[in-house]
Amino acid sequence: MSGYDKIEIIKDSNVAVIRLNSPATMNALESLLFEELCEATSDVERDSSVRAVVLTGTGRAFCAGGDLKRFSEGFDANEGYFYMRRFAPWVRQFAEMPKPTIAAVNGYAVGAGFCIALHADMIVASDNAKFGMAFANVGLIPDLGGLYALPRLVGLQKAKELVFTGRNISAQEAKDIGIVNMTFPAESLYEEAMKVAQKIAQGPPIAHMLAKALINRSDSMTLDQLMEQEALLQAQCIQTEDHKNAVEAFFKKEKPVFKGR
């Protein structure tokens, strides 16, 4: 899709792919790339034809983190605060997008790049991908919500280890500790990520949206609170055409077609 310099958008079969496309900087979050990422995220969120979103990168990296050239120029404390706060709306938008999201990690996902991947609903990775909370290596704490997402996936102690050491871990180790869902050979990552996304996109978008919202809130609820919300949301799903048509298709031994109604 035209109109962008640092990213690409591809829309196909109800799936939108947002590709970070600044390989010379390993897709670091320089200002223009981040601005375009914000625009692209809003684009795919608004597009009713899009039912699943894949975020990936070009070249050796998914995203190599923050713009260290900008950091080398320095900030006063006030500037630093407002510089970091500008990322918060996008993090919230991406994490809470009412469509399933997949990070297809093609290479290095370090620093802020690791944090971005953590906010996707699923992570698929090439077998040569690397993940690292590299912030300590430059005297910083993790940002872009990484300290929220990481311990929820791996637990407090493992999260602290990764933060304190700043070491890179392999795709296999990331899978073993619950960060990565699936790994694939590098040459087939994009194809396999699209297969997963298209499978999801063929499913019931209303049910996916409601399930995601409830899962994301579940760790702040009691069991009784969750079951109350579950009943309310299931009552909505029961009224949809998608549910009624799928039940009919089940008894006819046919594959259901979900239309998002």
Residue, then its C-alpha position, 0 to 999 in steps of 0.5 A: m500500500s502506498g503512502y508510507d516510507k518506513i512500513e508496508i501494509i498488505k491486505d489479503s483474505n481478511v488479514a492485514v500485514i503491517r511490515l516494519n520496513s527500515p532494514a538499514t536501522m533494523n526497524a528501530l523506532e525512529s520518529l517517522l517509523f513510529e508515526e507510520l506504525c500508529e497510522a497503519t494500526s489505526d487503518v487496520e483497526r478501522d477496516s471492517s474487512v480485516r479480521a486478523v493482523v500480522l506485525t512483522g519486520t524486514g531484514r535482520a530484525f523484527c525491531a531492534g528497539g528504540d532510536l538510540k541516535r535520539f537518546s544520544e542527543g539527551f533529554d532533560a527529565n521533562e523531555g524524557y517523560f513526554y518523549m516516553r508517554r507518546f508511546a502509550p496510546w499506541v501500546r494501548q491501542f495495539a494491545e486492546m485492538p478488537k481483532p486478533t494480532i500476531a507478531a511474526v518475529n523474523g529476527y532480532a526483537v530486542g528492547a522496545g521491539f521485544c516489548i512490542a511483540l509481547h503485546a500481540d495476542m500470539i507470537v510466531a518466530s523464525d528459528n533464528a529469532k532472538f529476544g532480549m530485554a536489552f535496556a539494562n545494557v544502556g542503563l534503562i528500564p524496560d518501556l512500552g509496557g514490557l514490565y506489564a506484559l512480560p511477567r504475565l507470560v513468564g512469571l515474576q522471577k523469570a521476568k526479573e532475570l531477563v530484565f536484570t541480565g539483558r541477555n538475548i534468548s533464542a526462539q526455542e528458549a522463548k517458546d519453552i518459557g511461554i513467550v513464543n507460540m510456534t517456531f518455523p524455519a526462517e524461509s517459511l515464517y511469513e507463509e506459516a504466519m499467514k496460514v495461522a492468521q487466515k485460519i483465525a480470520q475465517g473464524p467468528p469475529i464477534a466471538h474473537m473480539l469478546a473473548k479477547a477483551l475478557i481474557n485481557r481483563s481476566d487477571s484482575m477479576t475474581l472467578d465469580q466476576l469473570m463468570e458473570q461477564e462470561a454469561l453476559l458476553q455469551a448471551q450476546c454471541i448466542q444472538t448472532e447470525d454467526h452462532k445460529n448459522a454455525v449450529e445449523a452447519f454443524f447439524k448439516k455436517e457443513k463448514p460454517v461461514f462466519k460473516g461477523r453478524 
